[in-house]
Amino acid sequence: MPDEPITKPHAFRRYFIAGLITVIPLWITWLLLRFLFQTVSAVGEPAVSWLAEKVGPKFPNLEGFLSSDAFQAVIAFIFVILVVIALGMLTTVVGGRKLVETFEALLDRLPLVRHVYGSVKKLTTVLQEKPGGDVQRVVLIDFPSPEMKTIGLVTRVFEDANTQRKLAAVYVPTTPNPTSGYLEIVPVDRLTPTDWTMDQAMSFIVSGGAIAPKNIVYDKVPSEES
């Protein structure tokens, strides 16, 4: 039998769905990359604009190119990335660490800034270390209801002042932007541990669950009581 004409409604539906499956990952990736590019470029844009104003008059043939928004955005992005790499290299040497400590001591004297900077600094440091004890970094918690679970990142473990029950501060990132989310205080015995790394957890969150290991520990195995 000859192939059915592609103008039929079911064929259009099939092609449209196939197109969506192709476009949606590209679109989400583009949104994330554009957000990252615009955010980073905005940081370096003032310095690049100032440099273009100083250098442009000395090169009349390139002045229009140097002052274009697209060129300045790209250079600003590259400039910020290089600055971050340079700071990373600086902090690995003794003199660089001393300089960073001096700068942090200065920030610590500013009432509002010290709380914001100190909190973010502690969070980034904590996420590079293990929470302590037998608690895993990447866990599942019952959220937003007992019948559902979500990926959470344990930031620290502490105790209830009255009962000494172990509790965990769990950051729950949102999809597809993991920089926003919720902070939950969850009893440690209610956590479902996973063997996922931070990279695997971030890939799972950003991709909306499309990128994940084949198996996941969803139900806790009850501990054997002697």
N, C-alpha and C positions, 0 to 999 in steps of 0.2 A: 504494500500500500504506500502511496506517496506521503511524504511528511505533511502534517497539518500546517496550514498557513500560520505564520507567527503573529498575524493580526488578530487572532482569536483572543478573547478576554483572559482565558486561563494562561495563555502563553505570555501575555503582557504581565500578568501577576507574577509568574515564575521569574521572568527577567527582572522585574522591578525588585523582587525580594533578593534575587542574586546580586543586583546592583547595590542594594542597601547593605548587604553583608560585606561587600567589598568597600563601600564608601565609609561606613560608620567607624571602623578602626582607624582609617586614614584621617577622618575628620577629628576624632578625639585626640589622636597623636598630634595633629596639626595645632589644635587648641592648646594642648599642654606645652608644645614647643614654642608656640607664639607667646604664651603667657610668660614662659621662662625667658625668652629672648627679650621681650618688652621690659620685663622687670629688671633684668641685668643691664640692658642698654640704658635704662633710665638712670641707673646709678652712675654710669660713666659719662653720660651725655654732657653735663656741664663742663667737665674737663676737656672733652673733645671739641665742644663748641668754642671754648676759649682758645684752644690751640689752633683751630681753623681760622679764627679771627686774626690771630697773630701771624700765621704762616701764609694765609691766602693772599694778602697784598703783595707778598714777595714773589708769588708765582701767578701772575694774572691769568695765564692760560688754564690754570687748574682751580682758580678761585671758585667758579661755579660748581665744579665737581666736589671740592672740599667742603663747601657749605650746604650741599644737598642733604636732606634728611636721611635718605637711605644709606649714604656713605657714612654719615656720622653715627647712625644706629649700629652699623656693622663694626666700625672701629671701636665704638663705646663698649660693645659686647666683648670683643677681643681684648680690649684694655682691662676690663674688669676681671676676666678669666685669668689674664696674666698676673694681675695684682693679687688675686686669691692664691695662685700657685706660688708667687713670690712670698706671700705671708706664710704659706705652709712651709716653705723652705726656711724662712726666717725663724720660725718657732722651733725648728729642729736643732738649732745651734744655741749655745749657752747665752751669747749676747742677745740673740733674738728673744729668747724666753724672758730674759731680764727686762727687755724693752716692753714686751707684752704685759708682764706683771706690773710694771710702772704705770702703763696706760690703764690697766684694770683697777689699780689702786686709785687713780685719778677719778675714774668713773664711779668708784665706790663712795666717793665723797658727794656725789650729786644725788639728792634725795629720791627723785622719781626714777632717774636713769638706772641707779644701782639695783633697784628691785626688778625692773624689766630685764636688764642685761644679765643680772645674776640668775634669774629664773631660766632664761633661755640658755645661758651657759651651762647650768646644771643639767638641763634636759638633754642637750647635745652630748654632754659627757656621760650621763647615765645611759643613754641609748647605745653607747659603745661598750658598755660593761654588762656583765651578768647581774640580774637582780639580787642574787644572793641566795644561799641555801639551795633547796632542790627546785626552786621555781624557775620555769623556763621564761625566756623573753617573749616569745610569740605564743599566745594562748587563745583559746576560745572561751567566751563568756556567754551567759544567757542574756541576750539583749536583742531587741527591746522587750521581749517577753520570755517567760520560762520555756516556751515551745520553740524558740528560735535561738540561733547562736550567731556570733560575729567574731571576726578577728580582732584581737586586742594586743597591745604591747605593754608589758609590765614595766613600769618606771621605777617602782620601789616597793618594798615590803615593810610593814610595821605592825603594831599590835593594838588591839582594843584596850583602852585604859582601864576598863572595868573587868572584862573577862579574859584579857590576854589572848584573845582569839587572833590568829594571824590574818592580816588583811593586806590587800594589794591595791596599789593605785594603777589603774589600767587605762591607757589612752586608746580610744577607739577611732581610728581614722575613717574618713568618709571616702566614697568612690565618686568620681575618679581623682579627686583632689585630696591627697592624704594630709595636706597641711592644715586642714580644718577637721574637727571631730569633737568627740565627747570625752570627758574624764569621769571614770566610774571607780568607786571604791567597792571592791569585791572580796568576799572571804576567800582565802587561799584554797580552802577545801572545795570551793565551787568553781575553781578554774579547771579547764580541760587542757592539759599540756599538749603541745605539738612538737614535732622535730623539725619545724621549718626554720630557715634562716631569715634574717631581716630582708634580704634581697627577694626571697621567695614570697614573703608576706607582702612586700611593696608591689611586686609584679601582680600578685593576686588581686590586690585592692585597686590598683590603677587600671587593670584590664577588666574590672567588673567580674572577676572570677573566671575569665576565659583562660588565663595562664595559671595553671596550678599543677601540683604533683598528682599522680594518678590516685593516690590514696590519702585520706585525711582521717585523723582520730576525732570522731564526732562524739561518741559516747565514752564517758569515763569508765574504766574497768574498776569495779569496787575492790578496795584493798582487802587482802586476806587478814582476818583477825585471828590471832592465835588463841 
